[in-house]
């Protein structure tokens, strides 16, 4: 998968939000409804265009500020341009500032970006193929009043973090590590509590082989308040012991608008993007083949396509890679273990979940959920394990209080017939949940596909409770014929040409 495609779905919610708001567009079309005077360009109507050549010519001789107004509330850079002077470009928006095309600061120029100047809920957004390059790392970048140190490559980034654990650092160009060789530990090792801004860039072919230390990824771990955002990791090959993820081994901070592809392997707490996560992840994704928990007979931690063990919040995110695990693990296509009041919303998973061993808990979305809330989410991948297990199309087990609502699964759910020590092990297999043992359940408007799952008994939504309340089996035709009861049409959509006809999330649609 090409790196520029990795943000497509992770940014879909922001795309939807941006596209419906009146905007100042910076592109190759003729300037229209814009008044530029004394270095300030302001719209005169709610939909305005500033020509990229006109803007570059102005930057050749002076600083330029582009702002919203007259009904225009966002700024969208949809055409490429560059400038070589030392002048500053300021983009000042009521809501979002979005990049949909590459922009190059080719000289010693400067950039200031301000979002939410009067509004709330806006952000700096980089869409697929978009990035902000700086050729000179001594240039100036200011985002929402904060100055950033510009780093030209991964080595400089690691040194910058060591120099200031709570700094604000930005990666200013792509980097391909194909000829670098492998790292023996995370390139960025210290606890990082600052802000890392990837500016839409890609780090390609990161290889880490660390079998002796805990926590392994591009960043070893982030502290509370730390932020990792707007970065793509392509074609990773990462192996570690415990706490392994492409972006970060252990995240006590936040992750926004980031993605990864490749392969991640580990023993426990293994995830495609993060091994463990304790705060917030939004608009992020993983297309990573994840392997965890092999070759041991002791209790291991969870393994997930996006995150191994998660608490806090995950929203508008997804995973598409397959998840493979050994014995004594919890496996989920999105999250291995949903714990400590985790709230997952508007997210989905499509990868398969497989364990050839025993004593596993496996689900097409989450392996095990305790004190968690999951809503407006779905899974499409198959789930396969052996005996002594709990296995469900959506979630493997619910050992304690959990809320699940307006969610569905379609994947095939199967279990082998292996016996351990000649003793028959118990299988809890359900179309939606494997074993439901929560004391105070709240499962409503939850569905599974009777045809594609292989679980054709309408009473087998849960593997241990017949006709478990709140869980309903629908035929494939029923699931594709209209939104199931309880699904909000402001959140869910349905179209025969999208998601193979299954309900999809309007703010997090799958690629067509």
KEKELUM-138263 format. One record per residue (C-alpha): x, y, z. Coordinates in steps of 0.1 Angstrom, whole numbers, padded with zeros to 4 digits, always signed. Layout:
! residues N
XYZ
...
This chain:
! residues 512
+0000+0000+0000
+0014+0034-0010
+0020+0057+0019
-0002+0085+0005
-0033+0061+0007
-0029+0053+0044
-0047+0085+0057
-0078+0080+0035
-0101+0066+0060
-0084+0079+0091
-0092+0115+0078
-0126+0108+0065
-0145+0125+0093
-0125+0156+0089
-0130+0155+0051
-0167+0153+0056
-0167+0182+0081
-0145+0204+0059
-0163+0197+0026
-0196+0211+0039
-0183+0243+0053
-0177+0274+0032
-0140+0278+0025
-0112+0298+0012
-0096+0275-0014
-0060+0280-0024
-0056+0262-0057
-0048+0266-0094
-0081+0282-0103
-0083+0320-0109
-0086+0342-0079
-0122+0349-0071
-0140+0366-0042
-0108+0375-0025
-0094+0410-0017
-0057+0411-0012
-0043+0444+0001
-0012+0453+0022
-0002+0417+0026
-0037+0405+0038
-0060+0384+0017
-0096+0382+0029
-0127+0366+0013
-0155+0388+0001
-0179+0358-0001
-0184+0325+0017
-0168+0306-0011
-0135+0322-0023
-0104+0311-0043
-0069+0324-0041
-0047+0313-0070
-0015+0295-0060
+0006+0315-0085
-0008+0347-0073
+0000+0337-0037
+0035+0326-0046
+0042+0359-0064
+0030+0379-0034
+0053+0358-0011
+0082+0367-0033
+0080+0403-0022
+0062+0404+0012
+0047+0385+0041
+0011+0373+0033
-0018+0366+0056
-0047+0345+0043
-0078+0347+0066
-0114+0336+0067
-0145+0358+0069
-0176+0369+0050
-0191+0334+0057
-0159+0314+0048
-0148+0296+0079
-0121+0272+0068
-0089+0274+0047
-0082+0246+0023
-0049+0243+0004
-0058+0221-0026
-0031+0232-0050
+0007+0229-0047
+0030+0259-0045
+0063+0269-0032
+0083+0301-0025
+0120+0308-0020
+0120+0341-0002
+0123+0346+0035
+0087+0359+0038
+0061+0344+0061
+0028+0328+0050
+0001+0330+0077
-0031+0309+0074
-0057+0321+0099
-0090+0302+0100
-0122+0303+0121
-0122+0265+0121
-0099+0242+0101
-0068+0247+0081
-0065+0218+0057
-0038+0207+0033
-0048+0185+0003
-0017+0191-0017
+0021+0195-0010
+0034+0229-0001
+0072+0236-0001
+0090+0264+0018
+0120+0262-0005
+0140+0291+0010
+0142+0305+0045
+0105+0314+0046
+0082+0310+0076
+0047+0296+0082
+0021+0305+0108
-0010+0284+0111
-0040+0294+0134
-0071+0272+0138
-0102+0279+0158
-0098+0317+0156
-0133+0324+0168
-0146+0288+0164
-0142+0255+0182
-0137+0220+0170
-0114+0229+0141
-0079+0215+0135
-0048+0214+0113
-0055+0186+0088
-0033+0168+0063
-0051+0147+0037
-0036+0119+0016
-0007+0131-0004
-0005+0165+0014
+0024+0177+0034
+0043+0208+0044
+0080+0207+0035
+0107+0230+0048
+0141+0229+0030
+0158+0249+0057
+0154+0237+0093
+0163+0271+0106
+0131+0284+0092
+0102+0293+0115
+0069+0274+0121
+0043+0286+0145
+0010+0267+0151
-0017+0282+0173
+0008+0305+0190
+0034+0278+0197
+0068+0277+0180
+0081+0244+0167
+0117+0232+0163
+0122+0218+0128
+0138+0184+0124
+0151+0172+0090
+0152+0134+0097
+0147+0107+0123
+0181+0111+0138
+0176+0148+0143
+0142+0141+0158
+0156+0117+0183
+0183+0142+0193
+0157+0169+0196
+0136+0148+0220
+0167+0140+0241
+0175+0177+0243
+0139+0187+0253
+0116+0160+0265
+0087+0185+0266
+0095+0204+0234
+0075+0210+0202
+0091+0193+0173
+0080+0190+0136
+0093+0166+0109
+0099+0187+0078
+0104+0161+0051
+0097+0124+0042
+0124+0098+0050
+0130+0064+0035
+0151+0042+0058
+0154+0013+0033
+0192+0015+0033
+0196+0024+0069
+0195-0011+0083
+0177-0021+0115
+0175-0004+0149
+0181-0025+0180
+0157-0004+0200
+0132+0024+0195
+0148+0053+0177
+0132+0078+0200
+0138+0064+0235
+0131+0089+0263
+0097+0095+0278
+0083+0122+0255
+0058+0146+0270
+0059+0173+0242
+0042+0176+0208
+0055+0158+0177
+0039+0172+0145
+0046+0151+0114
+0032+0177+0090
+0018+0149+0068
+0051+0133+0062
+0060+0096+0058
+0088+0075+0074
+0093+0045+0052
+0109+0011+0060
+0115+0015+0097
+0129-0018+0110
+0134-0025+0147
+0145-0058+0162
+0144-0055+0200
+0139-0088+0218
+0152-0078+0252
+0135-0045+0263
+0100-0036+0271
+0082-0010+0249
+0092-0007+0213
+0081+0015+0183
+0092+0047+0166
+0087+0062+0200
+0094+0040+0230
+0069+0057+0252
+0050+0090+0257
+0042+0107+0289
+0009+0123+0300
+0004+0154+0279
+0025+0140+0250
+0011+0143+0215
+0020+0123+0184
+0002+0135+0152
+0000+0138+0114
+0026+0110+0106
+0025+0080+0084
+0048+0049+0090
+0049+0028+0058
+0063-0008+0054
+0074-0011+0091
+0090-0044+0103
+0091-0042+0141
+0097-0070+0166
+0099-0065+0204
+0091-0082+0237
+0063-0065+0255
+0045-0032+0246
+0051-0032+0208
+0035-0008+0182
+0046+0008+0150
+0042+0043+0163
+0047+0039+0200
+0052+0010+0225
+0035+0027+0255
+0013+0058+0250
+0003+0078+0280
-0004+0107+0257
-0026+0113+0227
-0024+0101+0191
-0041+0120+0162
-0043+0116+0125
-0016+0089+0123
-0013+0056+0105
+0010+0026+0098
+0014-0003+0075
+0037-0033+0076
+0043-0060+0102
+0045-0059+0141
+0055-0088+0163
+0057-0092+0200
+0050-0113+0231
+0024-0092+0250
+0006-0059+0246
+0011-0058+0209
-0008-0034+0185
-0005-0023+0149
-0001+0014+0159
+0004+0013+0197
+0012-0015+0221
-0007+0002+0250
-0027+0034+0250
-0041+0052+0281
-0056+0085+0269
-0069+0094+0234
-0066+0082+0198
-0085+0098+0170
-0087+0096+0132
-0059+0070+0131
-0055+0037+0114
-0033+0006+0110
-0029-0017+0080
-0005-0039+0099
-0002-0077+0102
+0001-0082+0140
+0016-0113+0157
+0016-0117+0194
+0018-0142+0223
+0037-0171+0207
+0056-0199+0224
+0047-0195+0261
+0025-0211+0287
+0020-0182+0310
-0007-0156+0310
+0001-0130+0283
-0013-0096+0275
-0036-0086+0247
-0030-0083+0209
-0049-0059+0187
-0048-0047+0151
-0048-0011+0162
-0039-0012+0199
-0031-0041+0222
-0044-0028+0255
-0064+0004+0256
-0082+0027+0280
-0093+0063+0274
-0109+0071+0241
-0107+0058+0205
-0128+0076+0179
-0131+0075+0141
-0103+0050+0137
-0099+0017+0121
-0077-0013+0114
-0075-0036+0084
-0046-0059+0091
-0048-0095+0103
-0042-0104+0139
-0025-0137+0149
-0019-0149+0184
-0006-0178+0204
-0019-0193+0237
-0031-0174+0267
-0039-0141+0249
-0068-0119+0241
-0071-0110+0204
-0091-0083+0187
-0091-0070+0152
-0092-0034+0166
-0083-0037+0203
-0071-0067+0222
-0083-0056+0256
-0108-0028+0261
-0103-0018+0298
-0105+0010+0324
-0135+0028+0310
-0124+0028+0274
-0148+0045+0251
-0147+0034+0214
-0169+0052+0189
-0174+0054+0151
-0146+0029+0144
-0143-0003+0125
-0121-0033+0119
-0119-0056+0088
-0089-0079+0095
-0092-0115+0104
-0083-0128+0139
-0066-0162+0143
-0052-0183+0171
-0040-0219+0167
-0035-0223+0204
-0058-0226+0235
-0071-0204+0263
-0078-0174+0242
-0105-0148+0241
-0110-0135+0205
-0134-0111+0188
-0137-0095+0154
-0135-0061+0170
-0124-0065+0207
-0109-0095+0224
-0120-0088+0259
-0140-0058+0273
-0142-0047+0310
-0158-0014+0321
-0158-0002+0286
-0183+0015+0262
-0184+0007+0225
-0209+0024+0202
-0215+0030+0165
-0188+0005+0154
-0186-0027+0133
-0163-0055+0124
-0161-0075+0091
-0133-0100+0097
-0134-0137+0105
-0125-0151+0139
-0109-0185+0143
-0095-0202+0175
-0092-0236+0191
-0107-0250+0223
-0108-0236+0258
-0118-0203+0244
-0144-0176+0242
-0150-0163+0207
-0174-0138+0192
-0180-0121+0159
-0176-0087+0176
-0162-0093+0211
-0148-0124+0227
-0158-0119+0263
-0173-0094+0287
-0161-0104+0322
-0174-0072+0339
-0197-0042+0332
-0197-0031+0296
-0219-0010+0273
-0223-0020+0237
-0248-0003+0214
-0255+0003+0177
-0228-0020+0165
-0227-0051+0142
-0204-0079+0130
-0204-0101+0098
-0173-0122+0100
-0172-0160+0101
-0168-0174+0136
-0152-0208+0139
-0134-0229+0165
-0113-0260+0161
-0116-0293+0179
-0082-0296+0195
-0080-0314+0229
-0054-0305+0255
-0041-0332+0278
-0070-0354+0266
-0095-0332+0285
-0123-0316+0265
-0121-0279+0268
-0152-0257+0268
-0160-0234+0238
-0181-0203+0242
-0189-0193+0207
-0215-0166+0198
-0224-0147+0167
-0218-0114+0184
-0202-0121+0218
-0184-0153+0229
-0190-0153+0266
-0212-0127+0284
-0206-0128+0321
-0210-0091+0329
-0230-0084+0361
-0247-0053+0347
-0248-0055+0310
-0261-0028+0287
-0261-0042+0252
-0286-0027+0229
-0291-0026+0191
-0263-0051+0186
-0264-0073+0155
-0246-0101+0137
-0250-0116+0102
-0266-0151+0104
-0254-0160+0069
-0218-0148+0068
-0209-0157+0104
-0218-0193+0102
-0238-0189+0134
-0272-0195+0120
-0291-0200+0153
-0309-0167+0161
-0306-0176+0198
-0268-0178+0197
-0259-0141+0198
-0239-0150+0229
-0221-0183+0234
-0233-0189+0270
-0267-0172+0271
-0296-0182+0248
-0314-0151+0234
-0291-0127+0252
-0311-0094+0254
-0300-0066+0230
-0283-0090+0205
-0302-0098+0173
-0293-0120+0143
-0301-0107+0109
-0298-0123+0075
-0273-0109+0050
-0302-0095+0030
-0317-0079+0060
-0285-0062+0071
-0280-0048+0036
-0316-0037+0030
-0317-0008+0054
-0302+0005+0086
-0309-0018+0116
-0332-0006+0143
-0316+0020+0165
-0289+0031+0140
-0289+0069+0136
-0290+0080+0099
-0270+0111+0109
-0241+0087+0119
-0247+0057+0096
-0251+0055+0059
-0259+0027+0035
-0252+0023-0002
-0248-0008-0024
-0215+0006-0038
-0200+0013-0004
-0188-0013+0021
-0203-0041+0000
-0237-0028+0009
-0233-0031+0047
-0239+0000+0069
-0210+0023+0071
-0200+0053+0092
-0206+0087+0075
-0177+0102+0094
-0154+0072+0089
-0163+0056+0055
-0142+0028+0040
-0123+0033+0008
-0143+0027-0023
